[in-house]
Amino acid sequence: MKSLFAAALLSPTVAFADGLTVDTPMVPLAPANAVAHAAFMSLTNPTEDAQQIVGVSAEGYMMAHIHMSDIKNDIATMSAVDMIEVAAGQTITLQHGGLHIMLMRPMEAKAEGDIVAITLEFADGSTQAIDAEVMRMTHGM
C-alpha cells in the first residue's frame, strides 16, 4: 500500500496542494507558429471549503487567462472568466470546447514532451504550481 501511495505522489499527472487535486494536466501540441495554446486538466476539491481560482500564469508565455468556449446561435465564442469556484467535493474539468486555460504568445515553440509550468492563483492569495506536459491530443481528450 505504501508503494502505491508513493507512486501516486511521484506521478506527473497528479498534483496535491492546499487540498486541491489536479489530474492529467496537459497542453495540446500546437503548430510551431501558433500564437496561443491551451491547457486542460481536472480540478478536484476534496476539502470542506470552496476553492476560488482567480488567476493563472505560465512560464514561457506573455499572458495566461481562464477562458470559456461556448456556442451561441451557431457561432463559436470564447470569453475570459474572472474566477473558477471549485465547491467542496466537486470536480471541474478544463477541456477543449469548454472551460480551459489560454496560454497567450509563447516565447518559443513547444515540442511533444515539453513541460509547461502553470501557476493557479487563489482568492486567498495562495498559489499552486502545476506541470502540464505538451502532448498530442487524442480523440475524446
C-alpha positions as CSV (number, residue, x, y, z in Angstrom):
1,M,0.0,0.0,0.0
2,K,2.9,2.4,0.8
3,S,4.4,1.8,-2.7
4,L,1.0,2.7,-4.3
5,F,0.8,5.9,-2.3
6,A,4.4,6.7,-3.2
7,A,3.7,6.1,-6.9
8,A,0.7,8.4,-6.8
9,L,2.9,11.1,-5.2
10,L,5.5,10.8,-7.9
11,S,3.0,10.6,-10.8
12,P,3.4,13.6,-13.2
13,T,-0.4,13.6,-13.8
14,V,-1.5,14.2,-10.2
15,A,-0.7,17.2,-8.1
16,F,-1.7,17.9,-4.5
17,A,-1.6,21.3,-2.8
18,D,-3.8,23.0,-0.2
19,G,-6.4,20.3,-0.6
20,L,-6.9,20.8,-4.4
21,T,-6.1,17.8,-6.6
22,V,-5.1,18.3,-10.2
23,D,-5.4,15.3,-12.5
24,T,-3.9,14.9,-16.1
25,P,-2.7,18.5,-16.8
26,M,-1.8,18.8,-20.4
27,V,-1.1,21.3,-23.2
28,P,-2.1,20.0,-26.6
29,L,0.7,20.1,-29.2
30,A,0.2,23.1,-31.5
31,P,1.9,24.2,-34.7
32,A,5.3,25.9,-34.1
33,N,3.9,29.3,-35.2
34,A,0.8,29.2,-33.0
35,V,0.2,32.4,-31.1
36,A,-1.9,30.7,-28.4
37,H,-2.0,27.3,-26.7
38,A,-4.5,25.8,-24.3
39,A,-4.1,23.9,-21.0
40,F,-6.6,21.2,-19.9
41,M,-6.9,19.3,-16.6
42,S,-9.4,18.1,-14.0
43,L,-9.6,20.0,-10.7
44,T,-11.0,18.2,-7.6
45,N,-11.6,19.8,-4.2
46,P,-11.7,17.1,-1.5
47,T,-11.8,19.7,1.3
48,E,-14.8,21.1,3.1
49,D,-14.2,24.6,1.8
50,A,-14.7,26.1,-1.7
51,Q,-11.5,26.9,-3.6
52,Q,-11.7,30.0,-5.8
53,I,-9.1,30.3,-8.6
54,V,-8.9,34.0,-9.6
55,G,-5.9,34.0,-11.9
56,V,-3.3,31.9,-13.7
57,S,0.2,32.4,-15.1
58,A,2.5,30.2,-17.1
59,E,6.3,30.2,-17.6
60,G,7.3,30.9,-21.2
61,Y,4.1,32.8,-22.1
62,M,3.5,36.5,-22.2
63,M,0.0,36.0,-20.7
64,A,-2.4,33.4,-19.4
65,H,-6.1,33.6,-18.8
66,I,-9.0,31.4,-17.8
67,H,-11.4,31.1,-20.7
68,M,-14.8,29.6,-21.6
69,S,-15.7,28.4,-25.1
70,D,-19.3,28.3,-26.0
71,I,-21.6,28.1,-29.0
72,K,-24.3,30.8,-29.2
73,N,-26.7,31.0,-32.1
74,D,-24.5,28.5,-34.0
75,I,-21.4,30.8,-33.5
76,A,-18.4,29.6,-31.5
77,T,-17.3,32.2,-28.9
78,M,-14.6,32.4,-26.3
79,S,-14.6,34.8,-23.3
80,A,-12.4,35.4,-20.3
81,V,-13.6,34.1,-16.9
82,D,-12.8,36.0,-13.7
83,M,-13.0,33.1,-11.3
84,I,-13.4,29.3,-11.1
85,E,-15.0,28.1,-7.9
86,V,-14.4,24.5,-7.1
87,A,-17.0,23.7,-4.4
88,A,-16.3,21.2,-1.6
89,G,-16.3,17.7,-3.1
90,Q,-16.6,19.0,-6.7
91,T,-14.6,18.1,-9.7
92,I,-14.3,20.6,-12.6
93,T,-12.8,19.6,-15.9
94,L,-11.0,22.1,-18.1
95,Q,-11.3,20.8,-21.6
96,H,-11.5,21.5,-25.3
97,G,-14.7,23.3,-26.1
98,G,-15.4,24.4,-22.6
99,L,-13.6,25.9,-19.6
100,H,-9.8,26.0,-20.2
101,I,-6.6,28.0,-19.6
102,M,-5.5,30.1,-22.6
103,L,-1.7,30.4,-22.9
104,M,-1.0,33.5,-25.0
105,R,2.0,34.4,-27.0
106,P,4.5,31.6,-26.3
107,M,8.1,32.8,-26.1
108,E,9.3,29.7,-28.0
109,A,7.7,26.8,-29.8
110,K,6.8,23.8,-27.7
111,A,7.6,20.2,-28.6
112,E,5.9,17.0,-27.6
113,G,7.1,16.0,-24.1
114,D,8.0,19.6,-23.0
115,I,6.7,20.7,-19.6
116,V,4.8,23.9,-19.1
117,A,4.9,25.3,-15.6
118,I,1.5,26.7,-14.7
119,T,0.6,28.6,-11.5
120,L,-3.0,28.8,-10.3
121,E,-3.7,31.8,-8.1
122,F,-6.4,31.6,-5.4
123,A,-8.6,34.3,-3.9
124,D,-6.9,33.8,-0.5
125,G,-3.6,34.8,-2.1
126,S,-2.1,31.3,-2.2
127,T,-0.8,29.7,-5.3
128,Q,-0.5,26.1,-6.7
129,A,2.2,25.1,-9.2
130,I,1.3,22.5,-11.9
131,D,3.5,20.9,-14.5
132,A,1.5,20.3,-17.7
133,E,3.0,18.0,-20.4
134,V,2.8,19.0,-24.0
135,M,1.3,16.1,-25.9
136,R,-0.7,15.2,-29.0
137,M,-4.4,15.4,-28.4
138,T,-6.2,12.1,-28.9
139,H,-9.9,11.6,-29.7
140,G,-12.0,12.3,-26.6
141,M,-9.5,14.3,-24.7
